[in-house]
């Protein structure tokens, strides 16, 4: 896998993606924040996802202010996060099968 994505990290990519909004909001415990920061420093695809999610959050805050978030936007964002999480879990699963000797790919 290119750029170490899904490998050689103490925190799996799927866990980083699960905690991304909590991290962006500053609501994650400091120990977990350090794990996420360390992972993002070494994982380009997760860093890209973080940048995208942070930009979306800032854009929504700028244009919506204190207005309630439209349900369809919320659903779209949550759907996108779920798809990204599932894709990452699938990639991690494929990588594990490929690395395990004697396991059919």
N, C-alpha and C positions, 0 to 999 in steps of 0.2 A: 504494500500500500504506500502510495506516495506521501512524503512529508511526515511519516510517522503516524498518520491518522489511524487511531484505533490500536496502536501498539506503543509499548514502552512508556506508558503513562500510569501513574498511581491511580488516577481517577479515570474510569472509562468514559468515552465520548458520550455515550447514551446518558450517563449520570450528569455530565456537564450540561447537556441540552435540557435535561429535566429541570435543572436548577437555574437556568439562564435568567429568567425573569426575576426570580428572587434575588439573584446576584446583582442584576442591573438596578433593582429597586433598593439595594443596600440593606436587605432584610435577612441576609444569610449570616450565620455565625462566623466569627472571624477565622476560625480554623478551616471551615469549609471555603471561605473566600480565598484563603491562601492556596488551597488545593485547586480551585477553579482558575485562579490567576496563573499558577504554575502550568496547568494544563493548556490554557489559552496561549501562553508564551511559546509552547512547543508544538502546537497543533494548528496548522494553517486553516483547515476546513472548519474547525470549531471557532477559531478566531473570526473567520468570515461570517459565520452564522451569528456570532455575538455582535459583530458590527452591524449586520442587517437588523437584528432585533432591537439593538439600542437606537438605531436611526428611526425605525418604525415608532418606537415608544416616544422619542423626542418629537417626531412629526405629529403624532396624535396629540401629545400634550400641547404643542404649539398651536395647533389649529382647533382643537376641541376645548382647550382650557379646562374648565370645571364641568363642561357639558357631559352628560352621561354618554358612554361609548355605545354606538348603535349595536344592537344584538348581532346583525349580520357581519359587522366588522369583527366583533369579538369571536364569533363562530369561525370566520375565515382564518383569523390569527391562530386560534386554538387548533383548527384543522391542519394548518401548515406546520405547527409545532409537532403535532401528533405524527404527521407524515415524515417529518425530518427525524423524529425519534425512532420510528419504525424502520426507516431506511438505515439508520445508524446501527440499530440492533441487528438487522439483517446482514449488514457489512461485517459487524463484529462476529456474528455467528459463522459466516462464510470463512472469515480469516481463521477462526479457531478450528474449523473442520479441516482447512488446508494445512494447518500447522500440526495437527494431531496425526501421528503415523498410524497407519492401519485403519483409519476412518475413511469410508468412501466419501468423495467430494460431491 
